[in-house]
Amino acid sequence: MANVAGMTPVNFPESSPGPTSEGRILIVEDEQAIGELLSSALRLKGFDCRNCLDGEEALSLLEKESFDAVISDLRMPGITGLELLKMVRLKYPFVAFLMATGVDEVRVGVQAMKDGADDYLVKPFSMENVSSSVDRALEKKRLDRTEAGYRQSLEFMVDQRTKQLRAALQQTVRI
């Protein structure tokens, strides 16, 4: 971000993909074969994928590693996909979150989107649709980060200008 009028630039988290990766994706799927299939297909598209079997493990991995997106099954033992979504949204607002399920029910999809999911994927997956959904979600989160950075920079500049105006006002009152 450029230094504007002598103001200190505000740094915002960048996405974490390596030099040859499209992004890091955490796949949370209690059916290991489905998770591995999804991971393999996304790796062919250039994504760096990590798999886990439940929400507790996902939260642990999110604490230790940086991910750009989470694709989570809706129905899992322990923490459900919707519960995981709410926890991820609170702690990692710039991580894209896609909900995956075998339940093609509009109500469930609408609830996931209301809770902050960036997209809703129905099994069996069309890998082209999954790849497109991941790309859209990552782009949306990139734009969200950029907007938040601009907002924070503007707030900083307004705060600095307010301090300058208060100081100038105090000077004129003394005169």
Summary of the structure (lengths in Angstrom):
residues: 175
radius of gyration: 20.8
end to end distance: 39.2
largest distance: 77.7
contacts: 529
relative contact order: 0.15
helix: 52%
strand: 14%
